Structures are given as C-alpha cells and as structure tokens.
C-alpha cells in the first residue's frame, strides 16, 4: 500500500501542478500583453467608445483565471513545503513569491481593471473620444511594473520547481 500512496508520488504531482499553473498563467499573460492588446490597438479599436467595455470583459475573464492560477500555485508551494528537496531559504522565498503572485492577481482583479475601465468609459455620448484619458498613463505604468514583477516571480518559482523535480529523478 505504501508503494501506491507513498511520498514519492505526492511530491512530483504538486510540482507538476505548480509548473502547469505557472506555465498556463505566464503564457496567457504573454499572449494577452504581446498579441491581443497590440492587435486591438493596431486595428484602431482603442480609439472607439466601446473599447472600455470590451477591454473590461476581456480582463474580467482573464483576471479570474489569474486568481485561480495564483491560488493553485500558492497551495501547491505550501503543499511542497515539507517534502521538497529545495534548500530551506529557497522554500521560504518560493512561498513569499507565491504570495506576491496572488497579491498581484488581486490588485489586477479588484483595483486596476475596474479603475482603468472607469477612466476609459465614455459617459457623454455627444462628446467625441479624444484619446487616452487623464491618469491612464500612470495606470499603464503601474500595470507594466506589476507585469514585470509577475514574470520575474513566476519564472523564479517555475525554475525552482523545475530544478527540484530534476533532483527527485
């Protein structure tokens, strides 16, 4: 019975879950940031009045996927806490970085996306869209700083889990 339910089978499963969730999340972010949004911008959709609603719909769905992935990563890293072959300080840092990833996803979902949509929505139908609203540049700068942090933290945790999985084999 120990051969079926032993610790040797539990460790790789959690590492695979972490690597899958981070891979899905980071590749989805790259797709959204480097393909979808620039494609919408070059098509001229960002200058239309309905873009705030469309952008909010896109990010509303993606933010929920981000929250799910961040929660799965944090839960998996916590599950690996006692069974991982990683050094003690690396385990602590991986938990800290996972909490940072969850915080970034929460900031996107509940602060940045609603605020950016509120800034961009056109409330006066008789006034033409003139460009980017006041305050949107600062919000975009904050978004890109958080994206850089997310990719750095996610890639670090992903590499630690990958190296740990090779030490098990």
N, C-alpha and C positions, 0 to 999 in steps of 0.2 A: 504494500500500500504506500510505503514511503517513496518508492520509485515513481509513482504516479503523481503524488501531491507534494513532493519534496520542495525545498527551497530553490533547487537548481532550475525548476520550471517557472517559478514565480518571478525571479529576477529578470530574465530576458523578456518576459511578457510586458512588464512595466516599462522597460527600456524601449521596446518596440512601440508601445503606446505613446511614450514621450516623443520619440523620433517621428512617428507618423503625424501626431498632432502638430508638432512644430513645423514639419515639412509642409503639411497642408496649409497651415496658417501663414507661414512666411512666403510660400509660393503664391498663395491667393493675394497677399498684400502686394507682392511684386507685380502680379497681373493687373490688379486694380490701379496701382500707382504709376506703372510704366506703360500700360497698354490701353486700358479702358478710359481713364480720365484724360490722357493726352489725345486719344482718338475722339472723344467728345469735344475737346477744346478745338482741335483742328477742323472738326465738322461745323464749328460755329454754334454749337448748342449752348455753350456757356453764356452767350450774349442774349439768349431768349429768356423771356419772363418765366417760363415754366421750368427752367433748369433747377431752381432751388427745390422744387417738389420732386423732380426726377432724381436729383442728387441725394436728397434725403431718403428716398425709397431705396436707392442702391446701398447707401451706407447703413441704413437701418438694418437691412438683412445681413450685410457683411459684419457689422458690429456685433450682432448676436452670435454669429459664427466665431468671431474673435473671442468673445466672452466664454463660449463653450470650450474652445481650444485652450485658452488660458487656464480655465478651471481644471481641465483634464491634465495639462502639464503640471500644474501645482500639485494636484492629487497624486499623480504618478511619481513626482520627485519626492513627495513626502512618503509614499509607499516604499520607495527605493532607499530611504534614509538609513535604515538599519541593515540592509542587505547588500548595499553597493560596495564595490571594491575601491571606490574613489577615496582619496585622502579626506580626512576629517574636515579640513578647511574648504576643500572643493565642494563637499556635500552642503556645507553651510552656505557657500556662495551660490550654489545651484538653487537652493531654497529661496534665498534672497532675490536672485534674478527672476525666479518664477513668480514671486510676489510682485516684483516690479512689472513683469509682463501682464499680470492680472490688473494691476493699477492702471497701466496704460490703456488696456481694453476698457476699463470702467470710465476713464477720462474721455475716451473717444465716444463711448456709448451715451453717457449721461451729461457731458459738458460740451465737448467740442462740436459734435454733429448737430445737436439742437441749436447751439449758438450760431454756428455758421449758416445753418438753414434760415434761422430767424433774421440774420443780417442780409441774406441774399433774396429773401422773398419780397416780391413787389406787391405792395398794398394799394397803391394808387394805379388803377388801370389806365388812366388818362396820361400818366407821365411816362415817357419813353425810358427804356433801360439805357443807362449811360455808361455802364461799365461796372467795375468792381466796387462794392460798397465800402464806405469808410470802416476801418477796423478789420477788414477781411485779410489784409496783407499780414497783420500781426498774427491772426488766427492760422494762416497758412504757414508762417514761420514756426509757430508752436507745433503745428501738425508735423512738419518735417523734422523738427528736433525730436519729437516723440517717436516718429518712424525710425530715425537713426538709432535711438536708444533701443527700440523694439528689435530691430535687426541685429544689433550688437549683442544684446542679452540673449535673444533666441538662438543665434548662431553659436554663442558660447555654451549654452546649456546643451544644444544639439551636439556639439563637438565633444563635450564631456561624456555624454551618454553614449556616443558612438565609440569613443576610446574605451569606456568602461565595458561596453559589450564585447569588444575585442579582447579584453583581458579575461573575460569569462570563458571564451572559446579555447 
